[in-house]
Amino acid sequence: MKRCLFLSILLFLSACSGKEVSLPVNQNENEATEIIEEGDEPSSESELENYNESKEDNEENVLEEAKEKEGKEEKVTLVPYEGGVEHIFFHPLMAYPELSFSGPQAQGYNDWFVTVDEFNRTLEELYKHDFILVHLEDVYEKVDGKIKEKTLELPEGKKPLVISIDDVNYYKYMREQGNVHQLILDNDGRVATYSINPKGEEVISYENEIIPILDTFVDENPDFSYEGAKGVIALTGYEGVLGYRTDNLDSPHYEKEKEKAIAVVKRLKETGWTFGNHSYAHIDIGKATLERVKRDTKRWKEEVEIITGPTHLYFYPFGSRVKHGGEKFQYLAEEGYEVIAAVGPTTFTEVMDNVYTQDRRRIDGMALIEQPHLLTDLLDADYVVDRESRPERYFKEEK
């Protein structure tokens, strides 16, 4: 059986093996496909394993290039920004919507996910509306132990934006129904995705998930990011993290999986990404008991925090929330969570009980199709929505 390695390369085609390269059906013209026959494989190790072997040798070069680029960037005048900080969130992209919309969770995918094209168009719209990415940790400050909102200084005309991504764990159902399988590092230390497409071919890409897409967009449009900010990756832990099965501590593969995950996390942090707690078991915190919340948080710190490092950010699953000042809220604050965020129709921010609380706005199928009026300050939903990939049954008949 042939194995395909999809390498997203702009403007030109190349094959590292020197073999002929051809574009497959349904593949964008700016993507290259390297076809590797089984007999031509360089070793018995899988391509995915080989892809990670030399990353450490290249990280220093990548960092030097980033510093050189930063030094060449034109200096801009910063002015105090008076206004709110928008916070939008996504779930992992539907890399293969034909699988997402034909599986048992098709309705959920339509409601809560977006396609690759929809995310790319969203970035276009946000950039057109003069938004600029900022680190969530930079929108508040702690003075004498008290948390307060911080006045940002930004390039004139720019509006601050935080992007977060929930459930970047790649659960079993996700891997089977159209999401990518893992985040990996290529030989140059770049974050890419690994997946198996509907044809059963192994795919490594930079163009089918939020993280590498946003990395590229910021490279091409550096004024879309303030001080290198990208976004927040909100993780659970019950099926591992970032596609690595780190949830079974007794597995003989645990240490190797953890090591790979830590390497990816390290690179993500170096390139402007941060991490947040989305609960260990994706619990409905509004319905959970205090003891359940304590057990869940303890396990997240034992199994996820040892990979991501400490975080002060907590994002409620299910868009649920707890009473401000209540025992569950106070427990999370005592555990060091300085930002606690829920979900709402508009971004709402308030410092309560010495915690920076927020409502995040979701960008998904339901928002784009059913509630486009809530997004007009961010994007043109009619332009963004992917009618080619989403089945007609999900669109109301136009009168």
Summary of the structure (lengths in Angstrom):
residues: 399
radius of gyration: 21.2
end to end distance: 49.8
largest distance: 65.2
contacts: 1276
relative contact order: 0.14
helix: 34%
strand: 23%
